[in-house]
């Protein structure tokens, strides 16, 4: 048997990545059409992506696996935004934080079907539930690092409980954004982003000592 060349391996990897993208895009289109994740079958994904069942299972274990992989890219986009936000950047804090939330809401709206599916499936699918929990824990850790850094610099009051505050910021913020998108068509996004920014900024990052 002839050895597999580097070029052949690269070609195979590229085809595999393209197939995975094809299947993930198919699921996202189905979700964007308004179908609930629980009602979407593997067969529907196959038909939407125009691939065989054997091809599907060569790349994914289940439709939940497709959802988790699809959401992983989205999570990285949001985490990149979160890590980029720097209260010590010398820019007006509330304004910078407002723009951050506007970007977060924009991404959530663009992928609303996927995010709704993850929240739905997390309640009954352990694989998705574990991913959803780990996702929010990543944001909680990012907020905690920022807050402790600000406390070390003397910018955030030492009596702010950084662990509790970062937990509220990550988990409470996710719930609030999800609810806002459900009940608001988009006209209130800027006002919502600003109010959330002010609550975070003056409620935690710049709360007066002893308050």
C-alpha positions in Angstrom: 0.0 0.0 0.0 1.4 3.4 -1.0 1.9 5.8 1.9 -0.4 8.7 2.2 1.4 11.9 1.1 1.2 15.2 2.9 -0.7 16.6 -0.1 -3.3 13.8 0.0 -3.7 14.3 3.8 -4.2 18.0 3.4 -6.8 17.4 0.6 -8.6 14.9 2.8 -8.6 17.3 5.8 -9.9 20.2 3.6 -12.8 18.0 2.2 -13.6 16.8 5.7 -13.8 20.4 7.0 -15.9 21.4 4.0 -18.4 18.5 4.7 -18.6 19.5 8.4 -19.3 23.1 7.4 -21.9 21.9 5.0 -23.7 19.9 7.7 -23.5 22.7 10.3 -24.8 25.3 7.8 -27.7 23.0 7.0 -28.7 22.7 10.6 -28.4 26.5 11.1 -30.6 27.1 8.1 -33.3 24.7 9.5 -33.1 26.5 12.8 -33.3 29.9 11.2 -36.5 28.8 9.4 -38.1 28.6 12.8 -38.0 24.8 13.4 -37.4 23.7 17.0 -34.3 21.7 17.5 -36.2 18.9 19.1 -38.4 18.5 15.9 -35.4 18.5 13.5 -34.4 15.0 12.5 -31.0 13.8 11.2 -32.8 12.9 7.9 -33.8 16.6 7.5 -30.2 17.7 8.0 -29.0 15.1 5.4 -31.5 16.3 2.9 -30.7 20.0 3.5 -27.0 19.4 3.2 -27.4 16.9 0.4 -25.1 14.3 2.0 -25.5 10.6 2.8 -26.2 9.2 6.2 -22.8 7.4 6.1 -21.1 10.8 5.5 -23.0 12.4 8.4 -21.9 9.7 10.9 -18.4 9.8 9.6 -18.2 13.4 10.9 -20.7 13.7 13.7 -22.1 11.3 16.4 -25.6 12.9 16.5 -27.5 16.1 15.7 -26.6 17.3 19.1 -22.9 17.0 18.1 -23.6 19.2 15.1 -25.2 21.8 17.3 -22.4 21.8 19.8 -19.8 22.1 17.0 -21.8 24.9 15.4 -22.1 26.8 18.6 -18.4 26.4 19.4 -17.4 28.9 16.6 -20.0 31.3 17.9 -18.7 31.0 21.5 -15.2 31.8 20.3 -16.5 35.0 18.6 -18.2 36.1 21.8 -15.2 35.2 24.0 -12.9 37.2 21.7 -15.1 40.2 22.3 -15.2 39.6 26.0 -11.4 39.3 26.3 -10.9 42.4 24.1 -12.9 44.6 26.5 -10.5 46.4 28.8 -11.8 48.7 31.6 -8.2 50.1 31.9 -7.9 51.1 28.2 -8.3 54.8 29.0 -11.6 55.0 27.2 -14.9 56.0 28.8 -15.9 52.8 30.5 -19.7 52.8 30.1 -19.4 53.8 26.4 -16.9 51.1 25.7 -19.1 48.5 27.5 -22.2 49.7 25.7 -20.5 49.1 22.3 -19.4 45.7 23.6 -23.0 44.7 24.4 -24.3 46.1 21.1 -21.9 43.8 19.4 -22.9 40.8 21.6 -26.6 41.5 20.9 -25.9 41.8 17.1 -24.2 38.4 17.1 -27.0 36.8 19.2 -29.6 38.2 16.8 -27.7 36.9 13.7 -27.6 33.4 15.2 -30.8 33.5 17.3 -31.9 30.1 16.0 -28.7 28.4 17.1 -28.6 30.0 20.5 -32.3 29.2 21.2 -31.6 25.6 20.2 -28.7 25.3 22.6 -30.8 26.7 25.5 -33.7 24.4 24.6 -31.5 21.2 24.2 -29.5 22.0 27.4 -32.6 21.1 29.5 -32.8 17.5 28.2 -29.5 16.6 26.4 -26.6 16.2 28.8 -24.0 16.7 26.0 -25.5 20.1 25.1 -26.2 20.9 28.8 -22.5 20.3 29.6 -21.4 22.5 26.7 -23.9 25.3 27.7 -22.6 25.3 31.3 -19.0 25.3 30.2 -19.7 28.1 27.8 -21.1 30.4 30.5 -18.4 29.3 32.9 -15.8 30.6 30.3 -17.5 34.0 30.4 -17.7 33.9 34.1 -13.9 33.2 34.3 -13.2 36.1 31.9 -15.2 38.5 34.0 -13.5 37.3 37.2 -10.1 37.8 35.7 -11.0 41.3 34.6 -12.5 42.2 38.0 -9.6 40.9 40.0 -7.2 42.8 37.7 -9.2 46.0 38.3 -9.2 45.4 42.1 -5.4 44.9 42.1 -5.1 48.2 40.2 -7.3 49.9 42.8 -10.0 50.8 40.2 -12.6 48.4 41.5 -13.5 48.5 45.2 -11.8 45.8 47.3 -15.1 45.0 49.0 -16.8 43.9 45.8 -17.2 40.1 45.9 -15.5 39.4 42.6 -16.6 35.7 42.5 -20.3 36.5 43.1 -20.3 39.6 40.9 -18.7 37.8 37.9 -21.2 34.9 38.3 -24.1 37.4 38.2 -22.6 39.2 35.3 -22.2 36.1 33.1 -25.3 34.1 34.0 -27.6 37.0 34.6 -26.4 38.8 31.5 -27.0 35.7 29.3 -30.6 35.4 30.6 -31.3 39.1 30.2 -30.0 39.2 26.6 -31.9 36.1 25.6 -35.2 37.5 27.0 -34.6 40.9 25.4 -34.1 39.3 22.0 -37.3 37.3 22.4 -39.5 40.2 23.3 -37.9 43.1 21.3 -37.7 43.3 17.6 -34.5 45.2 17.6 -35.6 48.8 18.1 -34.6 48.7 21.8 -31.2 47.1 21.4 -29.1 50.3 21.9 -31.1 51.3 25.0 -30.8 47.8 26.4 -27.1 47.6 25.7 -26.6 51.0 27.5 -28.6 50.0 30.6 -26.8 46.7 30.9 -23.5 48.5 30.6 -24.4 51.0 33.3 -25.6 48.3 35.6 -22.4 46.4 35.2 -20.1 49.4 35.4 -21.6 51.2 38.4 -23.0 48.1 40.1 -19.6 46.2 40.1 -16.6 47.7 38.3 -17.0 51.2 39.7 -19.2 50.7 42.7 -18.3 53.1 45.5 -16.4 51.3 48.3 -18.7 50.5 51.2 -21.8 50.8 49.2 
